[in-house]
Amino acid sequence: MKTATMILGAVLILLGLVTLFHPHMEMPAKRTEVQVLGQKLLVETRRIVTIPPLLSGLLIVAGAGLVVLGPRAAATRK
């Protein structure tokens, strides 16, 4: 059980670091074909989501808490 907790903590730390250094995530594009005066036009829209640095910090702190305190809590339950 403690290894699963530590792995989850490491994943949260990694996710927090990735979102801290690359805060803009691009959502999949939506393509629409429009016909104007006999010409087909392809309209593509994208949504860019910005992850706040506070959320990145919370992910890092939560992951560190799981890595450090997770095995201690598992040992206390035995």
C-alpha positions as CSV (number, residue, x, y, z in Angstrom):
1,M,0.0,0.0,0.0
2,K,2.8,2.4,0.8
3,T,4.4,2.0,-2.6
4,A,1.1,2.9,-4.3
5,T,0.9,6.0,-2.2
6,M,4.5,7.0,-3.0
7,I,3.9,6.4,-6.8
8,L,0.8,8.6,-6.6
9,G,2.8,11.3,-4.8
10,A,5.5,11.1,-7.5
11,V,2.9,11.4,-10.2
12,L,1.4,14.5,-8.5
13,I,4.8,16.1,-8.2
14,L,5.6,15.4,-11.8
15,L,2.2,16.8,-12.9
16,G,2.7,19.9,-10.8
17,L,6.1,20.5,-12.3
18,V,4.9,20.1,-15.8
19,T,2.0,22.5,-15.3
20,L,4.3,24.9,-13.6
21,F,6.8,25.1,-16.5
22,H,4.2,24.7,-19.3
23,P,0.9,26.3,-18.0
24,H,-0.9,26.6,-21.3
25,M,-2.7,23.5,-22.5
26,E,-4.3,23.5,-26.0
27,M,-7.6,21.6,-26.3
28,P,-8.5,19.7,-29.4
29,A,-9.5,21.7,-32.4
30,K,-13.0,21.9,-33.7
31,R,-13.2,21.9,-37.5
32,T,-16.2,23.2,-39.4
33,E,-16.6,23.5,-43.2
34,V,-18.4,26.6,-44.4
35,Q,-19.4,27.2,-47.9
36,V,-19.3,30.9,-49.0
37,L,-20.0,31.9,-52.6
38,G,-19.3,28.4,-53.9
39,Q,-16.0,28.2,-52.0
40,K,-15.5,25.7,-49.1
41,L,-13.7,27.2,-46.2
42,L,-12.3,25.2,-43.3
43,V,-12.8,27.0,-39.9
44,E,-10.7,25.6,-37.1
45,T,-11.1,26.8,-33.5
46,R,-8.8,26.0,-30.6
47,R,-9.3,26.5,-26.9
48,I,-6.2,27.3,-24.8
49,V,-6.5,26.6,-21.0
50,T,-4.2,28.3,-18.6
51,I,-3.3,26.4,-15.4
52,P,-2.7,28.8,-12.5
53,P,0.6,28.6,-10.7
54,L,-1.2,28.2,-7.4
55,L,-2.7,24.9,-8.6
56,S,0.7,23.7,-9.8
57,G,2.1,24.5,-6.3
58,L,-0.7,22.7,-4.6
59,L,-0.1,19.6,-6.8
60,I,3.6,19.6,-5.8
61,V,2.9,20.1,-2.1
62,A,0.2,17.3,-2.1
63,G,2.6,15.0,-4.0
64,A,5.4,15.7,-1.6
65,G,3.1,15.1,1.4
66,L,2.1,11.7,0.0
67,V,5.7,10.7,-0.7
68,V,6.9,11.8,2.8
69,L,3.9,11.1,5.0
70,G,2.3,8.2,3.1
71,P,4.6,5.4,4.3
72,R,4.4,6.8,7.9
73,A,0.6,6.7,7.9
74,A,0.7,3.1,6.4
75,A,3.1,2.0,9.2
76,T,1.0,3.6,11.9
77,R,-2.1,1.6,10.8
78,K,-0.5,-1.8,11.3
